[in-house]
């Protein structure tokens, strides 16, 4: 007998899509326009109520300026011990994380991590 509950993989993938969309400061309407669906359909993807096909995942990734592989790697990383279980839900945390990931220099990344640690002590 089939369950009406969404599959956990669909819920997790939807959460990743939502976090990435929010980090890019896109509305559900804007993402929907970019991929050719309504904002209601985007809502269903983000909640895991509708599964995201491979072709739709590629369109979403392109609209979010990320590769589909990176979205799937984020999903896979959740299962790895010692990794963060989820992308932050706070938009400021998402912005900080996305900016940090964009820094190529290991030295600059260490400096920023040190700065954040020092500020957190205050």
OpenMM code with the backbone's topology and positions (N, CA, C; nanometers):
from openmm import Vec3, app, unit

residues = "UNK UNK UNK UNK UNK UNK UNK UNK UNK UNK UNK UNK UNK UNK UNK UNK UNK UNK UNK UNK UNK UNK UNK UNK UNK UNK UNK UNK UNK UNK UNK UNK UNK UNK UNK UNK UNK UNK UNK UNK UNK UNK UNK UNK UNK UNK UNK UNK UNK UNK UNK UNK UNK UNK UNK UNK UNK UNK UNK UNK UNK UNK UNK UNK UNK UNK UNK UNK UNK UNK UNK UNK UNK UNK UNK UNK UNK UNK UNK UNK UNK UNK UNK UNK UNK UNK UNK UNK UNK UNK UNK UNK UNK UNK UNK UNK UNK UNK UNK UNK UNK UNK UNK UNK UNK UNK UNK UNK UNK UNK UNK UNK UNK UNK UNK UNK UNK UNK UNK UNK UNK UNK".split()
positions = [
    Vec3(0.0843, -0.1179, 0.0000),
    Vec3(0.0000, 0.0000, 0.0000),
    Vec3(0.0888, 0.1243, 0.0000),
    Vec3(0.0622, 0.2181, -0.0882),
    Vec3(0.1435, 0.3380, -0.1017),
    Vec3(0.1100, 0.4372, 0.0084),
    Vec3(0.2119, 0.5068, 0.0549),
    Vec3(0.1946, 0.6084, 0.1580),
    Vec3(0.1771, 0.7447, 0.0928),
    Vec3(0.0963, 0.8304, 0.1554),
    Vec3(0.0776, 0.9659, 0.1049),
    Vec3(0.1902, 1.0586, 0.1490),
    Vec3(0.2690, 1.0148, 0.2440),
    Vec3(0.3796, 1.0970, 0.2942),
    Vec3(0.4901, 1.1045, 0.1889),
    Vec3(0.5516, 1.2227, 0.1741),
    Vec3(0.6614, 1.2336, 0.0770),
    Vec3(0.7829, 1.1527, 0.1226),
    Vec3(0.8591, 1.1061, 0.0269),
    Vec3(0.9815, 1.0313, 0.0574),
    Vec3(1.0835, 1.1253, 0.1210),
    Vec3(1.1599, 1.0747, 0.2144),
    Vec3(1.2582, 1.1571, 0.2854),
    Vec3(1.3595, 1.2201, 0.1901),
    Vec3(1.3999, 1.1475, 0.0872),
    Vec3(1.4952, 1.2027, -0.0092),
    Vec3(1.4362, 1.3253, -0.0785),
    Vec3(1.3073, 1.3230, -0.1081),
    Vec3(1.2423, 1.4360, -0.1736),
    Vec3(1.2329, 1.5561, -0.0797),
    Vec3(1.2051, 1.5298, 0.0465),
    Vec3(1.1989, 1.6367, 0.1471),
    Vec3(1.3367, 1.7002, 0.1649),
    Vec3(1.4396, 1.6167, 0.1750),
    Vec3(1.5755, 1.6683, 0.1940),
    Vec3(1.6215, 1.7491, 0.0728),
    Vec3(1.5980, 1.6974, -0.0458),
    Vec3(1.6367, 1.7682, -0.1677),
    Vec3(1.5607, 1.9000, -0.1794),
    Vec3(1.4336, 1.8978, -0.1460),
    Vec3(1.3545, 2.0203, -0.1473),
    Vec3(1.4077, 2.1243, -0.0511),
    Vec3(1.4512, 2.0803, 0.0662),
    Vec3(1.5094, 2.1724, 0.1641),
    Vec3(1.6378, 2.2358, 0.1137),
    Vec3(1.7168, 2.1578, 0.0433),
    Vec3(1.8407, 2.2110, -0.0150),
    Vec3(1.8072, 2.3147, -0.1213),
    Vec3(1.7120, 2.2838, -0.2062),
    Vec3(1.6717, 2.3778, -0.3109),
    Vec3(1.6212, 2.5074, -0.2482),
    Vec3(1.5398, 2.4961, -0.1447),
    Vec3(1.4863, 2.6156, -0.0775),
    Vec3(1.5989, 2.6994, -0.0180),
    Vec3(1.6921, 2.6354, 0.0508),
    Vec3(1.8021, 2.7091, 0.1129),
    Vec3(1.8876, 2.7795, 0.0078),
    Vec3(1.9138, 2.7121, -0.1028),
    Vec3(1.9928, 2.7737, -0.2099),
    Vec3(1.9171, 2.8897, -0.2747),
    Vec3(1.7871, 2.8718, -0.2936),
    Vec3(1.7052, 2.9792, -0.3512),
    Vec3(1.7066, 3.1013, -0.2605),
    Vec3(1.6905, 3.0787, -0.1318),
    Vec3(1.6902, 3.1895, -0.0363),
    Vec3(1.8264, 3.2578, -0.0296),
    Vec3(1.9332, 3.1792, -0.0393),
    Vec3(2.0676, 3.2366, -0.0373),
    Vec3(2.0904, 3.3274, -0.1581),
    Vec3(2.0270, 3.2951, -0.2686),
    Vec3(2.0375, 3.3772, -0.3906),
    Vec3(1.9355, 3.4912, -0.3899),
    Vec3(1.8553, 3.4977, -0.2819),
    Vec3(1.7549, 3.6025, -0.2659),
    Vec3(1.6521, 3.6024, -0.3797),
    Vec3(1.6136, 3.4819, -0.4193),
    Vec3(1.5109, 3.4659, -0.5215),
    Vec3(1.3794, 3.4264, -0.4551),
    Vec3(1.2697, 3.4791, -0.5055),
    Vec3(1.1385, 3.4360, -0.4586),
    Vec3(1.1029, 3.3043, -0.5291),
    Vec3(1.0032, 3.2381, -0.4763),
    Vec3(0.9549, 3.1175, -0.5423),
    Vec3(0.9011, 3.1513, -0.6805),
    Vec3(0.8398, 3.2678, -0.6932),
    Vec3(0.7880, 3.3113, -0.8226),
    Vec3(0.9006, 3.3283, -0.9237),
    Vec3(1.0098, 3.3938, -0.8815),
    Vec3(1.1223, 3.4172, -0.9722),
    Vec3(1.1870, 3.2849, -1.0142),
    Vec3(1.2071, 3.1950, -0.9196),
    Vec3(1.2639, 3.0647, -0.9560),
    Vec3(1.1695, 2.9925, -1.0515),
    Vec3(1.0405, 2.9974, -1.0237),
    Vec3(0.9436, 2.9329, -1.1119),
    Vec3(0.9496, 2.9880, -1.2537),
    Vec3(0.9599, 3.1201, -1.2657),
    Vec3(0.9706, 3.1812, -1.3983),
    Vec3(1.0965, 3.1339, -1.4706),
    Vec3(1.2052, 3.1217, -1.3971),
    Vec3(1.3320, 3.0801, -1.4586),
    Vec3(1.3304, 2.9351, -1.5062),
    Vec3(1.2482, 2.8522, -1.4411),
    Vec3(1.2469, 2.7102, -1.4797),
    Vec3(1.1179, 2.6705, -1.5506),
    Vec3(1.0271, 2.7667, -1.5684),
    Vec3(0.9062, 2.7395, -1.6453),
    Vec3(0.7940, 2.6707, -1.5701),
    Vec3(0.7854, 2.6946, -1.4382),
    Vec3(0.6752, 2.6382, -1.3594),
    Vec3(0.6173, 2.7489, -1.2706),
    Vec3(0.5028, 2.7225, -1.2096),
    Vec3(0.4402, 2.8187, -1.1197),
    Vec3(0.5111, 2.8204, -0.9844),
    Vec3(0.4846, 2.9272, -0.9071),
    Vec3(0.5443, 2.9316, -0.7737),
    Vec3(0.4872, 2.8203, -0.6863),
    Vec3(0.3623, 2.7784, -0.7145),
    Vec3(0.3039, 2.6688, -0.6380),
    Vec3(0.3816, 2.5386, -0.6616),
    Vec3(0.4267, 2.5194, -0.7861),
    Vec3(0.5054, 2.3997, -0.8152),
    Vec3(0.6390, 2.4052, -0.7432),
    Vec3(0.7003, 2.5240, -0.7373),
    Vec3(0.8256, 2.5403, -0.6628),
    Vec3(0.8016, 2.5052, -0.5159),
    Vec3(0.6897, 2.5512, -0.4602),
    Vec3(0.6555, 2.5175, -0.3215),
    Vec3(0.6493, 2.3662, -0.3025),
    Vec3(0.5871, 2.2988, -0.3959),
    Vec3(0.5737, 2.1530, -0.3856),
    Vec3(0.7100, 2.0848, -0.3934),
    Vec3(0.7986, 2.1345, -0.4802),
    Vec3(0.9349, 2.0797, -0.4854),
    Vec3(1.0055, 2.1013, -0.3521),
    Vec3(0.9951, 2.2228, -0.2988),
    Vec3(1.0677, 2.2565, -0.1764),
    Vec3(1.0170, 2.1791, -0.0554),
    Vec3(0.8914, 2.1434, -0.0539),
    Vec3(0.8352, 2.0648, 0.0564),
    Vec3(0.8535, 1.9151, 0.0369),
    Vec3(0.8959, 1.8766, -0.0824),
    Vec3(0.9116, 1.7349, -0.1113),
    Vec3(0.7817, 1.6682, -0.1510),
    Vec3(0.6774, 1.7478, -0.1748),
    Vec3(0.5480, 1.6900, -0.2122),
    Vec3(0.5501, 1.6373, -0.3552),
    Vec3(0.6283, 1.7025, -0.4414),
    Vec3(0.6494, 1.6550, -0.5782),
    Vec3(0.7970, 1.6262, -0.5975),
    Vec3(0.8251, 1.5180, -0.6635),
    Vec3(0.9643, 1.4826, -0.6904),
    Vec3(1.0220, 1.5721, -0.7986),
    Vec3(1.1508, 1.6004, -0.7866),
    Vec3(1.2216, 1.6815, -0.8857),
    Vec3(1.2864, 1.5855, -0.9849),
    Vec3(1.2467, 1.5950, -1.1106),
    Vec3(1.3075, 1.5095, -1.2129),
    Vec3(1.4497, 1.5566, -1.2402),
    Vec3(1.5262, 1.4730, -1.3066),
    Vec3(1.6646, 1.5092, -1.3397),
    Vec3(1.6687, 1.6342, -1.4267),
    Vec3(1.5798, 1.6435, -1.5237),
    Vec3(1.5806, 1.7610, -1.6121),
    Vec3(1.5426, 1.8870, -1.5356),
    Vec3(1.4489, 1.8759, -1.4421),
    Vec3(1.4104, 1.9917, -1.3610),
    Vec3(1.5229, 2.0297, -1.2661),
    Vec3(1.5921, 1.9311, -1.2124),
    Vec3(1.7049, 1.9605, -1.1241),
    Vec3(1.8122, 2.0399, -1.1986),
    Vec3(1.8378, 2.0039, -1.3227),
    Vec3(1.9357, 2.0768, -1.4039),
    Vec3(1.8888, 2.2206, -1.4253),
    Vec3(1.7602, 2.2404, -1.4531),
    Vec3(1.7066, 2.3760, -1.4717),
    Vec3(1.7156, 2.4569, -1.3430),
    Vec3(1.6818, 2.3949, -1.2314),
    Vec3(1.6904, 2.4634, -1.1021),
    Vec3(1.8344, 2.5020, -1.0730),
    Vec3(1.9258, 2.4093, -1.0945),
    Vec3(2.0671, 2.4367, -1.0692),
    Vec3(2.1154, 2.5538, -1.1539),
    Vec3(2.0800, 2.5533, -1.2815),
    Vec3(2.1203, 2.6619, -1.3708),
    Vec3(2.0634, 2.7948, -1.3221),
    Vec3(1.9371, 2.7943, -1.2792),
    Vec3(1.8732, 2.9161, -1.2294),
    Vec3(1.9389, 2.9667, -1.1020),
    Vec3(1.9975, 2.8756, -1.0243),
    Vec3(2.0628, 2.9119, -0.8984),
    Vec3(2.2137, 2.9307, -0.9141),
    Vec3(2.2615, 2.9211, -1.0389),
    Vec3(2.4036, 2.9393, -1.0694),
    Vec3(2.4910, 2.8409, -0.9918),
    Vec3(2.4496, 2.7153, -0.9951),
    Vec3(2.5209, 2.6064, -0.9291),
    Vec3(2.5020, 2.4841, -1.0183),
    Vec3(2.5849, 2.3842, -1.0040),
    Vec3(2.5661, 2.2640, -1.0860),
    Vec3(2.4716, 2.1671, -1.0151),
    Vec3(2.4037, 2.0874, -1.0946),
    Vec3(2.3168, 1.9840, -1.0375),
    Vec3(2.3993, 1.8890, -0.9515),
    Vec3(2.5220, 1.8638, -0.9919),
    Vec3(2.6106, 1.7755, -0.9147),
    Vec3(2.6360, 1.8328, -0.7749),
    Vec3(2.6525, 1.9641, -0.7652),
    Vec3(2.6757, 2.0257, -0.6343),
    Vec3(2.5533, 2.0124, -0.5441),
    Vec3(2.4348, 2.0228, -0.6017),
    Vec3(2.3131, 2.0037, -0.5226),
    Vec3(2.3080, 1.8609, -0.4702),
    Vec3(2.3373, 1.7647, -0.5565),
    Vec3(2.3359, 1.6247, -0.5145),
    Vec3(2.4472, 1.5946, -0.4147),
    Vec3(2.5628, 1.6578, -0.4315),
    Vec3(2.6726, 1.6393, -0.3351),
    Vec3(2.6334, 1.6940, -0.1980),
    Vec3(2.5588, 1.8037, -0.1963),
    Vec3(2.5103, 1.8583, -0.0697),
    Vec3(2.4169, 1.7582, -0.0028),
    Vec3(2.3307, 1.6961, -0.0821),
    Vec3(2.2421, 1.5934, -0.0281),
    Vec3(2.3232, 1.4767, 0.0295),
    Vec3(2.4214, 1.4301, -0.0461),
    Vec3(2.5034, 1.3169, -0.0019),
    Vec3(2.5844, 1.3523, 0.1229),
    Vec3(2.6304, 1.4767, 0.1321),
    Vec3(2.7135, 1.5184, 0.2455),
    Vec3(2.6360, 1.5130, 0.3766),
    Vec3(2.5056, 1.5266, 0.3690),
    Vec3(2.4241, 1.5220, 0.4909),
    Vec3(2.4377, 1.3876, 0.5625),
    Vec3(2.4600, 1.2830, 0.4865),
    Vec3(2.4684, 1.1493, 0.5441),
    Vec3(2.6068, 1.1182, 0.6011),
    Vec3(2.7055, 1.2018, 0.5674),
    Vec3(2.8414, 1.1760, 0.6141),
    Vec3(2.8585, 1.2210, 0.7590),
    Vec3(2.9173, 1.1358, 0.8435),
    Vec3(2.9423, 1.1744, 0.9820),
    Vec3(3.0354, 1.2964, 0.9885),
    Vec3(3.0072, 1.3848, 1.0816),
    Vec3(3.0919, 1.5016, 1.1005),
    Vec3(3.0594, 1.6187, 1.0098),
    Vec3(2.9633, 1.6020, 0.9198),
    Vec3(2.9230, 1.7109, 0.8308),
    Vec3(2.7995, 1.7793, 0.8871),
    Vec3(2.7788, 1.9031, 0.8511),
    Vec3(2.6588, 1.9727, 0.8951),
    Vec3(2.5373, 1.9008, 0.8377),
    Vec3(2.4330, 1.8810, 0.9181),
    Vec3(2.3177, 1.8068, 0.8713),
    Vec3(2.2316, 1.8827, 0.7714),
    Vec3(2.2437, 2.0137, 0.7658),
    Vec3(2.1557, 2.0901, 0.6799),
    Vec3(2.2190, 2.2247, 0.6495),
    Vec3(2.1734, 2.2857, 0.5417),
    Vec3(2.2117, 2.4227, 0.5164),
    Vec3(2.1404, 2.5105, 0.6180),
    Vec3(2.2007, 2.6202, 0.6582),
    Vec3(2.1350, 2.7061, 0.7562),
    Vec3(2.0025, 2.7596, 0.7026),
    Vec3(1.9067, 2.7776, 0.7929),
    Vec3(1.7786, 2.8325, 0.7508),
    Vec3(1.7787, 2.9852, 0.7585),
    Vec3(1.8684, 3.0421, 0.8375),
    Vec3(1.8781, 3.1873, 0.8503),
    Vec3(1.9436, 3.2450, 0.7248),
    Vec3(1.8772, 3.3401, 0.6580),
    Vec3(1.9338, 3.3970, 0.5350),
    Vec3(2.0722, 3.4587, 0.5534),
    Vec3(2.0988, 3.5188, 0.6699),
    Vec3(2.2317, 3.5758, 0.6930),
    Vec3(2.3384, 3.4673, 0.7036),
    Vec3(2.3035, 3.3557, 0.7675),
    Vec3(2.3967, 3.2435, 0.7749),
    Vec3(2.4229, 3.1869, 0.6361),
    Vec3(2.3180, 3.1779, 0.5550),
    Vec3(2.3334, 3.1281, 0.4189),
    Vec3(2.4252, 3.2198, 0.3386),
    Vec3(2.4047, 3.3505, 0.3534),
    Vec3(2.4875, 3.4468, 0.2807),
    Vec3(2.6340, 3.4345, 0.3224),
    Vec3(2.6560, 3.4200, 0.4527),
    Vec3(2.7922, 3.4037, 0.5033),
    Vec3(2.8551, 3.2754, 0.4492),
    Vec3(2.7810, 3.1664, 0.4531),
    Vec3(2.8318, 3.0380, 0.4049),
    Vec3(2.8617, 3.0406, 0.2558),
    Vec3(2.7696, 3.0957, 0.1771),
    Vec3(2.7911, 3.1018, 0.0321),
    Vec3(2.9107, 3.1906, -0.0004),
    Vec3(2.9244, 3.3039, 0.0704),
    Vec3(3.0386, 3.3915, 0.0486),
    Vec3(3.1685, 3.3225, 0.0869),
    Vec3(3.1665, 3.2519, 0.2002),
    Vec3(3.2857, 3.1808, 0.2455),
    Vec3(3.3277, 3.0741, 0.1450),
    Vec3(3.2310, 3.0016, 0.0921),
    Vec3(3.2610, 2.8968, -0.0064),
    Vec3(3.3187, 2.9540, -0.1359),
    Vec3(3.2869, 3.0797, -0.1645),
    Vec3(3.3356, 3.1422, -0.2878),
    Vec3(3.4798, 3.1901, -0.2762),
    Vec3(3.5342, 3.1915, -0.1558),
    Vec3(3.6726, 3.2366, -0.1353),
    Vec3(3.7672, 3.1227, -0.1695),
    Vec3(3.8521, 3.1443, -0.2674),
    Vec3(3.9425, 3.0386, -0.3141),
    Vec3(4.0680, 3.0262, -0.2277),
    Vec3(4.1138, 3.1346, -0.1704),
    Vec3(4.2393, 3.1360, -0.0955),
    Vec3(4.2245, 3.0684, 0.0407),
    Vec3(4.3010, 2.9607, 0.0654),
    Vec3(4.2952, 2.8945, 0.1968),
    Vec3(4.3351, 2.9890, 0.3104),
    Vec3(4.4308, 3.0762, 0.2844),
    Vec3(4.4740, 3.1707, 0.3876),
    Vec3(4.3637, 3.2681, 0.4253),
    Vec3(4.2945, 3.3173, 0.3257),
    Vec3(4.1830, 3.4093, 0.3528),
    Vec3(4.0694, 3.3373, 0.4252),
    Vec3(4.0463, 3.2133, 0.3872),
    Vec3(3.9405, 3.1361, 0.4546),
    Vec3(3.9759, 3.1156, 0.6017),
    Vec3(4.1033, 3.0844, 0.6307),
    Vec3(4.1472, 3.0681, 0.7696),
    Vec3(4.1327, 3.1993, 0.8461),
    Vec3(4.1709, 3.3097, 0.7813),
    Vec3(4.1626, 3.4405, 0.8468),
    Vec3(4.0173, 3.4743, 0.8826),
    Vec3(3.9272, 3.4467, 0.7910),
    Vec3(3.7865, 3.4758, 0.8172),
    Vec3(3.7327, 3.3859, 0.9280),
    Vec3(3.7672, 3.2595, 0.9249),
    Vec3(3.7237, 3.1672, 1.0306),
    Vec3(3.7763, 3.2138, 1.1660),
    Vec3(3.9008, 3.2594, 1.1696),
    Vec3(3.9587, 3.3118, 1.2937),
    Vec3(3.8880, 3.4376, 1.3414),
    Vec3(3.8569, 3.5258, 1.2479),
    Vec3(3.7861, 3.6490, 1.2815),
    Vec3(3.6486, 3.6185, 1.3418),
    Vec3(3.5748, 3.5285, 1.2781),
    Vec3(3.4427, 3.4913, 1.3291),
    Vec3(3.4553, 3.4308, 1.4689),
    Vec3(3.5543, 3.3454, 1.4897),
    Vec3(3.5746, 3.2847, 1.6211),
    Vec3(3.6043, 3.3903, 1.7269),
    Vec3(3.6853, 3.4889, 1.6925),
    Vec3(3.7184, 3.5962, 1.7869),
    Vec3(3.5949, 3.6804, 1.8188),
    Vec3(3.5195, 3.7150, 1.7175),
    Vec3(3.3990, 3.7953, 1.7396),
    Vec3(3.2995, 3.7192, 1.8260),
    Vec3(3.2890, 3.5877, 1.8058),
    Vec3(3.1962, 3.5062, 1.8836),
    Vec3(3.2317, 3.5053, 2.0319),
    Vec3(3.3591, 3.5278, 2.0655),
    Vec3(3.4026, 3.5296, 2.2060),
    Vec3(3.3567, 3.6557, 2.2779),
    Vec3(3.3278, 3.7609, 2.2021),
    Vec3(3.2909, 3.8895, 2.2638),
    Vec3(3.1572, 3.8844, 2.3338),
] * unit.nanometer
topology = app.Topology()
chain = topology.addChain("A")
for resn in residues:
    res = topology.addResidue(resn, chain)
    for name in ("N", "CA", "C"):
        topology.addAtom(name, app.Element.getBySymbol(name[0]), res)
